Amino acid sequence: MGNKFEIAEDKKQELLKEIKRYKKTPGPLMPILHEAQRIFGCIPVEVQKIVSLETGVSIAEINGVVTFYSSFTLSPKGEHIVGVCLGTPCYVRGSQTILDAVKSELGVNVDETTEDGFFTLEAIRCIGTCGMAPVMSIDENVYGEINVTKAQKLIREARSK
């Protein structure tokens, strides 16, 4: 998914309308970025450039905001988010091996989305289920005491639904 992000003209016009709506309000950047995320599903550099041109805020500042807040993303997310915890208890119990197996199963690296747009893989930090380490999640569902075989089975089951 290293391709240049294509901006459809109708979505660009919708973003320009939202920028105009918020531009004169105090602290317009956050609401504009939330609208950009809603419109495009992500805020890649191509979208950041439009926001920068229209608001006068530097791309560096915009990128800093986009990369700081977890509610924003630089690339489109898949329909389903697969997370493998790399927090200390999970890591000590083999979550890196599980993450490597899931990467192989999905054919993507961390923070990438499968070509069909179905899965995005994330390396996550502690989600508070350390007693079940290692853990992985698919969307809001958390699975504990995972091993490579269980992880691959969960991915295949999710794909077949």
N, C-alpha and C positions, 0 to 999 in steps of 0.2 A: 504494500500500500504506500510505497514511496512516491507515488505519482503526484503531480501538481493538482491541487484542489480546484475543481471547476465550479465557478459561481454562476448559477442560472440567473438570467436577467430579472425574472420576476422576484426572486429572493433578494437580489441586490436592491431592487426598488423598495421592497418591504423594509429592508434594513435602513435604507436612506430615509424612509418615512419615520422610522422609529428614532433614528439619530436626530432628525429635525424636531421631533416631539420632545426629546429629553435634553437637547443641546443647551437650552437656556435655563434649565433648572439647576439648582446647586448640586454639585457632585454627580454629574451626569454619566460618568464612565461606567460605574457598576450596573445601573439599569440598562444602559446601551449594550454592555457585554452580555447581560442576561437575555436580552432580546436577540442578540446575535446567536447565542447558544441555542435558543428556542428555534430560530429560523433555520439555521444550518446544521444543528446537531453537534456542532463543534466550532472552535474559533481558531482556524489555522492562520498562518501569516498572511495569506491572501485577504482574509476577512479583516484582520488587524490593520492592514494597510488602508482599507476603506475607512475604518473607524478613525484612524490617525489623520487621514486627509480631511475628513469632515469635521473633526473636533479640534485639531491642532495639538492633540496629545501625542507624544512621541511613540513610535512603535516599541521602543525599549520599555517604556513605562507600561504600555498596554500588555506587552508580553510578560512583564513581571507580574502583573495582576492575574493574567490568564494562567500562568504556571504556578502561582502561589495558591490560589483557591481550588480546592478539589472539585467544586461544582462545575468548573470549566474544563474543557478538554481540547487538545490541539487537533485531534483526529476523530473521525466518526466512531461511535461505539456500536458494537453489534447488538442484536436483539437480546442476547444473553451475555451476562458478564460472569466469567469464570475467574475466581480468585484463589490463589494458593498462598497460605500464610507463611511468611518468612520471619515471623517473630522468633525470639530466642528459643522458647520451648519447642515450637514446631520445627525450627531449623535443626536443633540438636537431635530431633527424632526423624530426620530424613526428608524434610519438606523440599529441599533443593532437588533431590532425586525425583520427587513427585512432580515438581515444577518442570523439570527437564522432560519428563515423560509426557506431561500435558502439552508442552510446547511441540513435541514431536507428533502427538496425536492430532493436534489442531493445525499443525503446519504454520505456526506463527510464533513470533517472539513476544515477550512481555510488552504490554501496551500496544499491541497490534490487533487488528480485526481480521477474521478469516475472509477470504475473497467473496464468499457468499453473504457476508454481512451478518452471519448467524451468531458468532462468538467473538468476544473481546477477552483477551487474557490479561489479567492483572496480578502482580505480586503485591500482596496485601500485608499489612503489619497487624499486630495483635488485635483480634476481634473479641477477646475476652472469654475464649473457650479453651484456655490453656490445658485444662484437665483432660481434654479430648485430643490433644496434639498427636500427630499433625492434623491440621484441618484444611479443608478447601470449601469454597462456596460456589454455588451456581445461582445467580440472582440473589434472592433473599434466603435461600436454603443453605444451611451450614452442615457440613458432613465431617464427623470426627473419626479419629483413628484410621486415617486414610493410608493406603499403600498404593503403589503404582497400579496394580490390577484393579483395585476399587475405583481409583481416579479415572482410568480409561473406561471402565464400565459405566460410570456416571456420565461421562462425556457422550458416550455412544447412546445411552438411554435418552439423554436430553436432545440429542440430534434426531432421534427417531420419533419424538413426540410431535 
